[in-house]
Amino acid sequence: MTSTLWLIVLAGALSIVYGIVTTRSLMAADAGTARMQEISAAVREGAQAYLNRQYTTIAIVGVVIFVLAWLLLGVWSAIGFA
């Protein structure tokens, strides 16, 4: 392989090592005070509600586009979209 490809592979390997080290560091950190954990739980709950709403909206739009593709372009185009 050329030196450029080796550099790319090395950069990928270093990024994986960095990810492992950072994950271990974060997992070993203190969870915080009771108040911090309470705030974290509230943020997590709000984020989950937001994501559920987004996924529902995306699913509805996907179904509408699927039906329109089926009606306007045919069944195979709609299946290709799905």
N, C-alpha and C positions, 0 to 999 in steps of 0.2 A: 504494500500500500504506500501511497505517497505520504509525505510528511503532513500534508493538510488533513488527510483522513485520520492519521494517528492523533493529530491535535484535537480533532473532533471527538474521537473516542475517549481521549484523556479528559476532555472537558465534560463529557457525559459521565464518566466514572467519578470525577471530582464532585459533580453536582449530586450524584447519588450518595456519596460519602457525606457531603455537607447536609443533605436531607436527613440521613440517619443520625448524625451527631446532633443536629438541631432538634429533632423529634425526641431523642433521649433526654436532652437538656430540658425541654419543655415538660415532658412527662414527669421528670424528677422534681420539678419546681413545686413549691407550696401552693395549695389551692386557694389560699387567701383567708381572710376573716369571714365570719358568718355573714356579715353584711355584703361583702364582695360576692360571696356565693349566691346570696339572694338576688343581687342585681344581675349576676350572670344567668341565673335561671329565668329571670324575667326577660332578658334580652334573647335568650335561646327560645323561649316560648313565642315571643313576637316574631322572631326570624322564621320559625317553623310555620306560623300562621301565614306569614307573607309568602313563603315558598309554596304552601298548599294552594293559596289563591293563584299564584302565578302558574303552577302546573295545571290547575283547572282551566284557566284561561287559554293556555297553550293547547290543551287537549280539545277544547271547543273549537278553536280556530283550525286546528288540524283536521277535525272531522268535517268542518265546513269546506275547507279546501279540497279534501278528499272527495266529497260529494260533488262539488263543482267540477273537479277534474274528471270525474266519472261521467257526468252529464255532458260536458263540453268536449272532452278529449277521448273518452272511451274507458273501458274497464282496465285495459292493460296500462294505460298512462296513470290511472288512479292507483293501481297496485304498485307501479313503479314509484309513485310519490310516497306511498306508505312505507 
